[in-house]
Amino acid sequence: MKIAVAAFSIESNSFAHGQTTLDDFKKQIFFVGEDITRDCAGPTVELAGAWDVFSKSGVEILPTLVATSSPRPPVTQDAFEKISAGIVNAITDDVDGVYLSLHGASYCQHDDDPEGTLLEMVRKKIGPHKLISISLDLHAYYTKKMLAYADIATAYRTAPHIDLYETGARAAQLLVGALESKSKPKVFRAEAPMITSAERHDNTKGPFKELIDLCRKAETQPGVLTVSLLATQPWLDVSELGWKVIVTTTSADIDGQTIADEIARAAWDRREQFMETVALSPSQALHEAVTSKGLCAVSDLGDATNGGSPGDSTELLREALHSNDSGTFILSIADAQAAASAYATGVGKEVTLSLCDGGSGEYNERTSITGTIEKIAKKKIQYTHPAAGGSFDDPGESALIKITTSALTTYLVLHANPVRVIDPVIYELFDLDVREFSAVQAKSPNGFKVGFARVTSEFRLANTQGPTSADLFTLTFNKRPKPLFPFD
């Protein structure tokens, strides 16, 4: 057996300013041809899981191109064209199948469904009879194009996401099994016309656990290979926005549509439960985090960098500058110009900076600070969160600034490039033990709980504004389908 292997993975955000270029991919994970290895994207991600299955099955692996990025703003046309062409052109005529590690919620400046377009290109290259298997994030928005061109599709079952390796391995095993048995699997799709913020997408509790359990139970039925619930991430302005359920069966003769419809209906019946939130006002969240016993993580929901926000919110910083609480708070802001200025000023110097460029009342409202530069750094970070698989990221020129203009002592990690604040590594860039602080900022609606678990189990959610706001009514959707809960 000869199987082509590729990855194009990015969770995009339609509401984040800026763009994601080819250079942005190359700064993170970008490998071509023979440079692709099992661990090139990380030892615990989908690619590694698929690679192990193929190796153990005696498959000849044809590596094509691997391009993955942290969640970011829309991808440029040039970047997508080069990545997709690199994948498709490297697929040879003698392959028996193709495995693609996708996210399922990418978005381009010129194409709302680039992954569907990529699958269409791959299908055109290999013809109608060879098999395509894809692995997806649980927050994919599985489109009609994806349905038309993928033979096998499976997604994470955990939120926070910790089963990346297992998902890639499952997609590979189903592909190998289908090739060995000479079967033709079929994917069925059902829609639930709803979208919700991600705070309650937790497979260990509540309505989300109930739905994941229904998926697992359905997989015990004869002929059913894999069932996935896709609670699509909400920060996409696309015409096919909404929750999906996908079911892969051994052939078109097995009725996967009934299963998909039943689970989608069950999700719809629980829709109001997903609107319940424990998020607090920014001031209350920071107050409770700072005054709690031991370290507490306070998550900036509107600036969730694992949802594509650029990490430039000043909302919690502004709260800290006026806080009457005593204690210590450490947070992160991405601002290339301010970071360069702080880095150049040097350690031990006092500096006055104007951060970010938002207008009055905006999430990234321009904010002035005065503080002392404690440390500077210019090196990469390596994520410890399971969903990041040990991958590296580059915050660029960075500085640790101590601000003492209120009762609360605030430590600001100022860095040039956006990074995912899903675990403490951006703070550990300066060899800090975050457990010594009263509160630490995270930037994720749910996934941070796993990433920060090694330093604290205490957390608060701050209902801040921004490109990943939990209040979806604050975002301007122009393309979304109608009707769509909770808007209609």
DOKOLLUM-474550 format. One line per field, with one value per residue (C-alpha): x, y, z; residue number from 1; chain; residue in three letters. Coordinates in nm, 4 decimals. Layout:
N
X: c(X,...)
Y: c(Y,...)
Z: c(Z,...)
nr: c(NUM,...)
kette: c(A,...)
rest: c(ALA,...)
//
This chain:
488
X: c(0.0000,0.1179,-0.0528,0.0131,0.0246,-0.0318,-0.1434,-0.3081,-0.4358,-0.5383,-0.8421,-0.9340,-1.1224,-1.3288,-1.3415,-0.9707,-0.7814,-0.4782,-0.3980,-0.2078,0.0661,0.2860,0.5655,0.3400,0.3080,0.6825,0.7548,0.5588,0.5268,0.6102,0.7818,0.8040,0.8807,1.1609,1.1871,0.8525,0.8911,0.6643,0.7334,0.7708,0.4403,0.4808,0.4982,0.1364,-0.0609,-0.2711,0.0170,0.2187,-0.0772,-0.1418,0.2285,0.2532,-0.0463,0.0883,0.4352,0.3010,0.0768,0.3656,0.2361,0.4724,0.4294,0.4506,0.5108,0.3890,0.3585,0.2810,0.1651,0.0041,-0.0452,-0.1819,-0.5328,-0.5083,-0.6868,-0.7887,-0.5282,-0.4053,-0.4811,-0.1100,-0.0486,-0.3355,-0.2490,0.1111,0.0203,-0.2560,-0.0438,0.2456,0.0240,-0.1522,0.1540,0.3442,0.0768,0.1876,-0.0389,0.0458,-0.0928,-0.3709,-0.5089,-0.4539,-0.4555,-0.5059,-0.4717,-0.7073,-0.8649,-1.2016,-1.2490,-1.0006,-1.0979,-0.9262,-0.9590,-1.0894,-1.2491,-1.4800,-1.4049,-1.0388,-1.0308,-1.3226,-1.1357,-0.8215,-1.0194,-1.1720,-0.8222,-0.6969,-0.9987,-0.9393,-0.5760,-0.6353,-0.9676,-1.3052,-1.2108,-0.9106,-0.9801,-0.9350,-0.9358,-0.9310,-0.8962,-1.0585,-1.0857,-1.4067,-1.4808,-1.4813,-1.7777,-1.7865,-1.9049,-2.0878,-1.7574,-1.5901,-1.8844,-1.8580,-1.4890,-1.3857,-1.4511,-1.3604,-1.3862,-1.3323,-1.2777,-1.1593,-1.3875,-1.2479,-1.2841,-1.0459,-0.8676,-0.6340,-0.6939,-0.5133,-0.2870,-0.5783,-0.7821,-0.5043,-0.4465,-0.8163,-0.8341,-0.5303,-0.6556,-0.9922,-0.8161,-0.5887,-0.8826,-1.0880,-0.8018,-0.7356,-1.1028,-1.1494,-1.4541,-1.5833,-1.6730,-1.9336,-1.9683,-2.3150,-2.3808,-2.6587,-2.6912,-2.8190,-2.8960,-2.7221,-2.3989,-2.2737,-1.9665,-1.7244,-1.7320,-1.9660,-1.7987,-1.6674,-1.6847,-1.6512,-1.9718,-2.3180,-2.4973,-2.1795,-2.0828,-2.4291,-2.3884,-2.0391,-2.1737,-2.4426,-2.1693,-1.9750,-2.2882,-2.3718,-2.0281,-2.1225,-2.3774,-2.2812,-2.1214,-2.0637,-1.6945,-1.6849,-1.9292,-1.8264,-2.0034,-1.8764,-1.9614,-1.8377,-1.6316,-1.8523,-1.6109,-1.6559,-1.8744,-1.9561,-2.2713,-2.2478,-2.1985,-2.3641,-2.3163,-2.2749,-2.2758,-2.0780,-2.1026,-1.8663,-1.9969,-1.8411,-2.0431,-2.3331,-2.5576,-2.5311,-2.7723,-2.5599,-2.8054,-3.0562,-2.7810,-2.6524,-3.0044,-3.0824,-2.7679,-2.8159,-3.1713,-3.0397,-2.7965,-3.0777,-3.2912,-3.0103,-2.9370,-3.0516,-2.8214,-2.5213,-2.6146,-2.5723,-2.2489,-2.0432,-1.8474,-1.8107,-1.7623,-1.3918,-1.3658,-1.5365,-1.3371,-1.0069,-1.1123,-1.2098,-0.8950,-0.6600,-0.8281,-0.8677,-0.6404,-0.3330,-0.2856,-0.6008,-0.6164,-0.8446,-0.9390,-0.9831,-1.2711,-1.2806,-0.9098,-0.8873,-0.5721,-0.6708,-0.9755,-0.7768,-0.7734,-0.4396,-0.3734,-0.3894,-0.6669,-0.6024,-0.9274,-0.7872,-0.4807,-0.7051,-0.8926,-0.5642,-0.4406,-0.7430,-0.7732,-0.7952,-0.6973,-0.3542,-0.1649,0.0152,-0.1254,0.0651,-0.0747,0.0274,-0.0216,0.1002,0.2110,0.5078,0.5930,0.5694,0.7594,1.0430,1.0665,1.0731,1.3269,1.5576,1.5293,1.6933,1.6707,1.6401,1.5156,1.1835,0.9702,0.6455,0.4601,0.1367,-0.0067,-0.2305,-0.4251,-0.7962,-1.0332,-1.2074,-1.4314,-1.2814,-1.1360,-0.7843,-0.8250,-0.4967,-0.3567,-0.0537,0.1634,0.4739,0.6868,1.0282,1.1719,1.2598,1.3781,1.3949,1.3989,1.4064,1.3550,1.0867,0.8465,0.7443,0.3849,0.3086,-0.0659,-0.1702,-0.3510,-0.0291,0.1689,0.4969,0.5167,0.7144,0.6037,0.7902,0.6735,0.9573,1.1104,0.9633,0.9891,0.8687,0.7487,0.6598,0.3814,0.3047,0.0525,-0.2251,-0.2679,-0.2282,0.1214,0.0921,0.3538,0.3094,0.4675,0.4828,0.5707,0.5839,0.3961,0.0681,0.1022,-0.1476,-0.1913,-0.3308,-0.0592,0.1954,0.4880,0.4728,0.5354,0.7970,0.9880,1.1340,1.2038,0.9102,0.7209,0.3659,0.2548,0.4141,0.1537,-0.2008,-0.3528,-0.2429,-0.4158,-0.5201,-0.6706,-0.9117,-1.2774,-1.2134,-0.8882,-0.6718,-0.8005,-0.5872,-0.2884,-0.2757,-0.3627,0.0037,0.0087,-0.3506,-0.6998,-0.8617,-1.0038,-1.2438,-1.3885,-1.3828,-1.6631,-1.4455,-1.5110,-1.3050,-1.2863,-1.3703,-1.6382,-1.8677,-2.1473,-2.2009,-2.4469,-2.1526,-2.0067,-2.1201,-2.2209,-2.3006,-2.2931,-2.4320,-2.7312,-3.0800,-3.2407,-2.9555,-2.9899,-2.9471,-2.9871,-3.3189)
Y: c(0.0000,0.3528,0.6431,1.0147,1.2108,1.5837,1.8436,2.1828,2.2956,2.6348,2.7525,3.0870,3.3833,3.6018,3.8862,3.9170,4.1951,4.1113,3.8115,3.4845,3.4668,3.1851,3.3262,3.2881,2.9164,2.8875,3.0438,2.7617,2.4214,2.3951,2.0921,1.9638,1.6205,1.4267,1.6805,1.5517,1.3077,1.1448,1.4153,1.7211,1.8687,1.7333,1.3838,1.3700,1.5233,1.3635,1.3238,1.1226,0.8946,0.8318,0.7794,0.5079,0.3200,0.3360,0.2240,-0.0726,-0.1709,-0.1798,0.1143,0.3074,0.6678,0.9404,1.2670,1.5739,1.8960,1.9789,2.3317,2.4028,2.7249,2.8491,2.9940,3.3236,3.5714,3.4702,3.3034,3.4948,3.3681,3.3334,3.1176,2.8809,2.8480,2.7577,2.5128,2.3383,2.3200,2.1786,1.9017,1.8138,1.8275,1.5912,1.3188,1.0579,0.8555,0.5264,0.6088,0.3887,0.6581,0.9947,1.0953,1.4646,1.6166,1.9145,2.1436,2.1885,2.5550,2.7352,3.0488,3.2359,3.5893,3.4581,3.1273,3.0489,2.6773,2.6246,2.2714,2.1754,2.3277,2.1330,1.8079,1.8860,1.9358,1.6098,1.4212,1.5590,1.4458,1.0876,1.0169,0.8979,0.5498,0.6005,0.6777,1.0003,0.9937,1.3098,1.3890,1.7009,1.9226,1.8897,2.2530,2.1932,2.3148,2.0212,2.1618,2.0192,2.0106,1.8112,1.5726,1.5334,1.4487,1.2690,0.8945,0.8784,1.1600,1.1531,1.4200,1.4723,1.3406,1.5558,1.9199,2.0416,1.8558,1.5822,1.3054,1.4427,1.1388,0.8974,1.0853,1.0711,0.7041,0.6300,0.8077,0.6110,0.2761,0.3197,0.4027,0.0988,-0.1246,-0.0016,-0.0556,-0.4066,-0.5033,-0.3217,-0.1458,0.2006,0.3911,0.6655,0.9817,1.1062,1.4528,1.6155,1.9779,2.1391,2.5060,2.6392,2.8011,2.8621,2.9941,2.7267,2.7511,2.4511,2.2340,1.9965,1.6234,1.5399,1.7044,1.8320,1.8309,1.7988,1.4742,1.3378,1.4070,1.2565,0.9481,0.9189,0.9234,0.6478,0.4358,0.4758,0.3430,0.0032,-0.0502,-0.2895,-0.1135,0.2136,0.3070,0.6439,0.9099,1.2676,1.5656,1.8930,2.1855,2.4362,2.7237,3.0338,3.3025,3.2318,3.4394,3.1663,3.0471,2.6924,2.7938,2.5596,2.2374,1.9176,1.5448,1.3212,0.9422,0.7229,0.3781,0.0824,0.1565,0.3579,0.0590,0.1250,0.3941,0.6566,0.9372,0.8242,0.8152,1.1593,1.3055,1.1631,1.3048,1.6420,1.6486,1.5676,1.8594,2.0898,1.9800,2.0855,2.4172,2.6381,2.4564,2.5610,2.9263,2.9045,3.0658,3.1166,3.4039,3.7105,4.0766,4.1538,4.3450,4.0714,3.7936,3.9670,4.0457,3.6858,3.5519,3.7805,3.7251,3.3474,3.1172,3.0336,3.0893,3.1366,3.1511,3.4210,3.3587,3.6512,3.5109,3.7900,3.7576,3.3788,3.3198,2.9557,3.0945,3.3199,3.6450,3.8279,3.8545,4.2340,4.2966,4.5597,4.4997,4.3014,4.5259,4.8301,4.6569,4.5768,4.9363,5.0528,4.7577,4.8123,4.4518,4.3678,4.0848,4.0074,3.9544,3.8466,3.8824,3.8806,4.1301,4.1101,4.4462,4.4423,4.8126,4.8413,4.5131,4.6328,4.9563,4.7773,4.5223,4.7987,4.9988,4.7233,4.5584,4.7767,5.0827,5.2555,5.2803,5.4492,5.2810,5.3189,4.9717,4.8615,5.0874,5.0421,5.3325,5.4262,5.1436,4.8836,4.5604,4.6694,5.0308,5.2214,5.2112,5.3844,5.2163,5.3058,5.0319,4.8791,4.6299,4.3245,4.0934,4.0685,3.7646,3.6695,3.2970,3.0447,2.8817,2.5150,2.4455,2.1876,2.1749,1.8359,2.0048,2.1745,1.8521,2.0011,2.2344,2.5584,2.9177,3.2460,3.5401,3.7503,4.0350,4.0142,4.2000,4.1444,4.4766,4.5392,4.7958,4.9331,5.2087,5.0545,4.8380,4.5389,4.4711,4.3839,4.2014,4.2372,3.9992,4.2115,4.0276,4.1053,3.8099,3.6433,3.3127,3.0750,3.1479,2.8005,2.7022,2.9004,2.8814,3.2464,3.3409,3.0704,3.2350,3.4496,3.1548,3.2508,3.0183,3.1412,2.9647,3.2529,3.4960,3.5582,3.5419,3.4586,3.5421,3.2682,3.3222,3.0413,2.9620,2.6053,2.4464,2.6451,2.4306,2.1396,2.3570,2.5362,2.2257,2.1704,2.5005,2.5488,2.4038,2.7354,2.9499,3.2309,3.3284,3.6989,3.8015,4.0384,4.1670,4.1006,3.8726,3.5657,3.7233,3.4800,3.7260,3.6379,3.9260,4.1687,4.0270,4.1282,3.8221,3.8911,3.5437,3.3164,3.0976,3.1944,3.0786,3.0078,2.9772,3.1916,3.4770,3.3729)
Z: c(0.0000,-0.0782,0.0966,0.0527,0.3775,0.4234,0.6773,0.6381,0.9738,1.1038,1.2992,1.1485,1.2882,1.0566,1.3095,1.3911,1.2214,1.0104,0.7918,0.7996,0.5388,0.4137,0.6294,0.9349,0.8597,0.7993,1.1390,1.3030,1.1328,0.7638,0.6086,0.2545,0.1102,0.2736,0.5570,0.6859,0.9739,1.2297,1.4851,1.2624,1.3812,1.7343,1.8844,2.0066,1.7191,1.4444,1.2015,1.4549,1.5260,1.1576,1.0884,1.3528,1.2121,0.8582,0.9684,1.1656,0.8727,0.6282,0.4298,0.2058,0.3227,0.0601,0.2497,0.0599,0.2632,0.6262,0.7123,1.0479,1.2378,1.5652,1.5312,1.3477,1.1178,0.7626,0.5402,0.2359,-0.1133,-0.1881,0.1198,0.0456,-0.3222,-0.2455,0.0313,-0.1657,-0.4817,-0.2808,-0.1458,-0.4692,-0.6947,-0.4643,-0.4852,-0.7369,-0.9628,-0.7926,-0.4466,-0.3104,-0.0836,0.0813,0.4488,0.5290,0.8742,0.8618,1.1166,0.9515,1.0420,0.8211,0.6321,0.3509,0.2285,-0.1045,-0.0017,0.2911,0.2573,0.1656,0.3075,0.0867,-0.2057,-0.1153,-0.0985,-0.4374,-0.5810,-0.4303,-0.5631,-0.9104,-0.8888,-0.7707,-0.9410,-0.8083,-0.6845,-0.4548,-0.0913,0.1056,0.4864,0.6962,1.0656,1.2074,1.5116,1.7112,1.6141,1.2389,1.0327,0.7908,0.4583,0.1591,-0.0300,0.2451,0.2401,-0.1363,-0.1530,0.1703,0.2049,0.5748,0.8299,1.2039,1.4706,1.8263,2.0987,2.3773,2.4750,2.6004,2.3209,2.4403,2.1835,1.8782,1.8406,1.8753,1.6144,1.3553,1.4316,1.3897,1.0530,0.9350,1.0660,0.8955,0.5699,0.5932,0.6852,0.3906,0.1484,0.2808,0.2593,-0.0722,0.0733,-0.0123,0.3094,0.3062,0.5178,0.6186,0.7597,0.9615,1.0691,1.3868,1.3090,1.6188,1.7264,2.0789,2.2518,2.3650,2.7465,2.7803,2.5166,2.7821,2.7140,3.0846,3.2039,3.1258,2.7917,2.5888,2.7629,2.6925,2.3209,2.3013,2.4793,2.2118,1.9453,2.1191,2.1590,1.7890,1.6966,1.8388,1.5613,1.2767,0.9832,1.1683,1.1682,1.3450,1.4664,1.5412,1.6925,1.5479,1.7757,1.5207,1.6556,1.6404,1.5198,1.1504,0.9224,0.6689,0.4961,0.6380,1.0013,1.2501,1.4431,1.2433,1.3081,1.0732,1.0518,0.8495,0.7587,0.5803,0.2663,0.1304,0.2061,0.5813,0.6984,0.8683,0.7992,1.0623,1.3261,1.2293,1.2332,1.5775,1.7382,1.5676,1.7040,2.0516,2.0263,1.9170,2.2118,2.4483,2.2768,2.5652,2.8073,2.5999,2.6451,3.0226,3.1332,3.4475,3.2940,3.5151,3.4376,3.3829,3.7106,3.9125,3.7464,3.8205,4.1777,4.2518,4.0845,4.2774,4.6144,4.5831,4.7799,4.5745,4.2029,3.9958,3.6148,3.4770,3.1154,2.8775,2.6684,2.4107,2.3336,2.3090,2.1094,2.0544,1.8706,1.6384,1.8356,1.8017,2.1752,2.1860,2.4368,2.7042,2.8908,3.1845,3.1951,3.2330,3.5129,3.6863,3.6615,3.8631,4.1007,4.4757,4.5489,4.6826,4.5190,4.1960,3.8488,3.5389,3.1888,2.8239,2.5389,2.1787,2.0340,1.7962,1.8143,2.1919,2.2404,2.0172,2.2142,2.5494,2.4256,2.3023,2.6259,2.8294,3.1711,3.4812,3.2951,3.3503,3.0396,2.9416,2.6579,2.4670,2.4049,2.1171,1.8836,1.9556,2.0036,2.3255,2.4463,2.2122,2.3489,2.2477,2.3571,2.3487,2.7014,2.8520,3.1143,3.3089,3.4568,3.5049,3.2599,3.4668,3.1884,2.8103,2.5821,2.2171,2.1822,2.0957,2.3370,2.3367,2.4314,2.6983,2.6291,2.4825,2.1923,2.0840,2.0836,2.2044,1.9048,1.9070,1.8557,1.8258,2.0400,1.8973,2.0960,2.4453,2.7742,3.1306,3.2734,3.6398,3.6876,4.0368,3.9694,4.1802,4.4881,4.2582,4.1314,3.7634,3.5602,3.1845,2.9349,2.6220,2.3022,1.9315,1.7820,1.8840,2.0695,2.2268,2.5957,2.6632,2.9104,3.1152,2.8711,2.7578,3.1217,3.1707,2.8852,3.1653,3.3969,3.6197,3.8490,3.7922,4.1114,4.2997,4.1604,4.2801,3.9330,3.5792,3.2538,3.0103,2.6648,2.5888,2.6673,2.7809,2.6662,2.9085,3.1966,3.0767,2.9879,3.3233,3.5273,3.6149,3.8052,3.9238,3.9129,4.0101,3.7315,3.6502,3.3121,3.2268,2.9899,2.7891,2.4381,2.1259,1.8210,2.0330,2.2495,2.4289,2.3540,1.9892,1.9478,1.9683,1.6445,1.2960,1.0933,0.7280,0.5745,0.8456,0.7554,0.8678,1.0855,1.3264,1.7037,1.9129,1.6652,1.5138)
nr: c(1,2,3,4,5,6,7,8,9,10,11,12,13,14,15,16,17,18,19,20,21,22,23,24,25,26,27,28,29,30,31,32,33,34,35,36,37,38,39,40,41,42,43,44,45,46,47,48,49,50,51,52,53,54,55,56,57,58,59,60,61,62,63,64,65,66,67,68,69,70,71,72,73,74,75,76,77,78,79,80,81,82,83,84,85,86,87,88,89,90,91,92,93,94,95,96,97,98,99,100,101,102,103,104,105,106,107,108,109,110,111,112,113,114,115,116,117,118,119,120,121,122,123,124,125,126,127,128,129,130,131,132,133,134,135,136,137,138,139,140,141,142,143,144,145,146,147,148,149,150,151,152,153,154,155,156,157,158,159,160,161,162,163,164,165,166,167,168,169,170,171,172,173,174,175,176,177,178,179,180,181,182,183,184,185,186,187,188,189,190,191,192,193,194,195,196,197,198,199,200,201,202,203,204,205,206,207,208,209,210,211,212,213,214,215,216,217,218,219,220,221,222,223,224,225,226,227,228,229,230,231,232,233,234,235,236,237,238,239,240,241,242,243,244,245,246,247,248,249,250,251,252,253,254,255,256,257,258,259,260,261,262,263,264,265,266,267,268,269,270,271,272,273,274,275,276,277,278,279,280,281,282,283,284,285,286,287,288,289,290,291,292,293,294,295,296,297,298,299,300,301,302,303,304,305,306,307,308,309,310,311,312,313,314,315,316,317,318,319,320,321,322,323,324,325,326,327,328,329,330,331,332,333,334,335,336,337,338,339,340,341,342,343,344,345,346,347,348,349,350,351,352,353,354,355,356,357,358,359,360,361,362,363,364,365,366,367,368,369,370,371,372,373,374,375,376,377,378,379,380,381,382,383,384,385,386,387,388,389,390,391,392,393,394,395,396,397,398,399,400,401,402,403,404,405,406,407,408,409,410,411,412,413,414,415,416,417,418,419,420,421,422,423,424,425,426,427,428,429,430,431,432,433,434,435,436,437,438,439,440,441,442,443,444,445,446,447,448,449,450,451,452,453,454,455,456,457,458,459,460,461,462,463,464,465,466,467,468,469,470,471,472,473,474,475,476,477,478,479,480,481,482,483,484,485,486,487,488)
kette: c(A,A,A,A,A,A,A,A,A,A,A,A,A,A,A,A,A,A,A,A,A,A,A,A,A,A,A,A,A,A,A,A,A,A,A,A,A,A,A,A,A,A,A,A,A,A,A,A,A,A,A,A,A,A,A,A,A,A,A,A,A,A,A,A,A,A,A,A,A,A,A,A,A,A,A,A,A,A,A,A,A,A,A,A,A,A,A,A,A,A,A,A,A,A,A,A,A,A,A,A,A,A,A,A,A,A,A,A,A,A,A,A,A,A,A,A,A,A,A,A,A,A,A,A,A,A,A,A,A,A,A,A,A,A,A,A,A,A,A,A,A,A,A,A,A,A,A,A,A,A,A,A,A,A,A,A,A,A,A,A,A,A,A,A,A,A,A,A,A,A,A,A,A,A,A,A,A,A,A,A,A,A,A,A,A,A,A,A,A,A,A,A,A,A,A,A,A,A,A,A,A,A,A,A,A,A,A,A,A,A,A,A,A,A,A,A,A,A,A,A,A,A,A,A,A,A,A,A,A,A,A,A,A,A,A,A,A,A,A,A,A,A,A,A,A,A,A,A,A,A,A,A,A,A,A,A,A,A,A,A,A,A,A,A,A,A,A,A,A,A,A,A,A,A,A,A,A,A,A,A,A,A,A,A,A,A,A,A,A,A,A,A,A,A,A,A,A,A,A,A,A,A,A,A,A,A,A,A,A,A,A,A,A,A,A,A,A,A,A,A,A,A,A,A,A,A,A,A,A,A,A,A,A,A,A,A,A,A,A,A,A,A,A,A,A,A,A,A,A,A,A,A,A,A,A,A,A,A,A,A,A,A,A,A,A,A,A,A,A,A,A,A,A,A,A,A,A,A,A,A,A,A,A,A,A,A,A,A,A,A,A,A,A,A,A,A,A,A,A,A,A,A,A,A,A,A,A,A,A,A,A,A,A,A,A,A,A,A,A,A,A,A,A,A,A,A,A,A,A,A,A,A,A,A,A,A,A,A,A,A,A,A,A,A,A,A,A,A,A,A,A,A,A,A,A,A,A,A,A,A,A,A,A,A,A,A,A,A,A,A,A,A,A,A,A,A,A,A,A,A,A,A,A,A,A,A,A,A)
rest: c(MET,LYS,ILE,ALA,VAL,ALA,ALA,PHE,SER,ILE,GLU,SER,ASN,SER,PHE,ALA,HIS,GLY,GLN,THR,THR,LEU,ASP,ASP,PHE,LYS,LYS,GLN,ILE,PHE,PHE,VAL,GLY,GLU,ASP,ILE,THR,ARG,ASP,CYS,ALA,GLY,PRO,THR,VAL,GLU,LEU,ALA,GLY,ALA,TRP,ASP,VAL,PHE,SER,LYS,SER,GLY,VAL,GLU,ILE,LEU,PRO,THR,LEU,VAL,ALA,THR,SER,SER,PRO,ARG,PRO,PRO,VAL,THR,GLN,ASP,ALA,PHE,GLU,LYS,ILE,SER,ALA,GLY,ILE,VAL,ASN,ALA,ILE,THR,ASP,ASP,VAL,ASP,GLY,VAL,TYR,LEU,SER,LEU,HIS,GLY,ALA,SER,TYR,CYS,GLN,HIS,ASP,ASP,ASP,PRO,GLU,GLY,THR,LEU,LEU,GLU,MET,VAL,ARG,LYS,LYS,ILE,GLY,PRO,HIS,LYS,LEU,ILE,SER,ILE,SER,LEU,ASP,LEU,HIS,ALA,TYR,TYR,THR,LYS,LYS,MET,LEU,ALA,TYR,ALA,ASP,ILE,ALA,THR,ALA,TYR,ARG,THR,ALA,PRO,HIS,ILE,ASP,LEU,TYR,GLU,THR,GLY,ALA,ARG,ALA,ALA,GLN,LEU,LEU,VAL,GLY,ALA,LEU,GLU,SER,LYS,SER,LYS,PRO,LYS,VAL,PHE,ARG,ALA,GLU,ALA,PRO,MET,ILE,THR,SER,ALA,GLU,ARG,HIS,ASP,ASN,THR,LYS,GLY,PRO,PHE,LYS,GLU,LEU,ILE,ASP,LEU,CYS,ARG,LYS,ALA,GLU,THR,GLN,PRO,GLY,VAL,LEU,THR,VAL,SER,LEU,LEU,ALA,THR,GLN,PRO,TRP,LEU,ASP,VAL,SER,GLU,LEU,GLY,TRP,LYS,VAL,ILE,VAL,THR,THR,THR,SER,ALA,ASP,ILE,ASP,GLY,GLN,THR,ILE,ALA,ASP,GLU,ILE,ALA,ARG,ALA,ALA,TRP,ASP,ARG,ARG,GLU,GLN,PHE,MET,GLU,THR,VAL,ALA,LEU,SER,PRO,SER,GLN,ALA,LEU,HIS,GLU,ALA,VAL,THR,SER,LYS,GLY,LEU,CYS,ALA,VAL,SER,ASP,LEU,GLY,ASP,ALA,THR,ASN,GLY,GLY,SER,PRO,GLY,ASP,SER,THR,GLU,LEU,LEU,ARG,GLU,ALA,LEU,HIS,SER,ASN,ASP,SER,GLY,THR,PHE,ILE,LEU,SER,ILE,ALA,ASP,ALA,GLN,ALA,ALA,ALA,SER,ALA,TYR,ALA,THR,GLY,VAL,GLY,LYS,GLU,VAL,THR,LEU,SER,LEU,CYS,ASP,GLY,GLY,SER,GLY,GLU,TYR,ASN,GLU,ARG,THR,SER,ILE,THR,GLY,THR,ILE,GLU,LYS,ILE,ALA,LYS,LYS,LYS,ILE,GLN,TYR,THR,HIS,PRO,ALA,ALA,GLY,GLY,SER,PHE,ASP,ASP,PRO,GLY,GLU,SER,ALA,LEU,ILE,LYS,ILE,THR,THR,SER,ALA,LEU,THR,THR,TYR,LEU,VAL,LEU,HIS,ALA,ASN,PRO,VAL,ARG,VAL,ILE,ASP,PRO,VAL,ILE,TYR,GLU,LEU,PHE,ASP,LEU,ASP,VAL,ARG,GLU,PHE,SER,ALA,VAL,GLN,ALA,LYS,SER,PRO,ASN,GLY,PHE,LYS,VAL,GLY,PHE,ALA,ARG,VAL,THR,SER,GLU,PHE,ARG,LEU,ALA,ASN,THR,GLN,GLY,PRO,THR,SER,ALA,ASP,LEU,PHE,THR,LEU,THR,PHE,ASN,LYS,ARG,PRO,LYS,PRO,LEU,PHE,PRO,PHE,ASP)
//
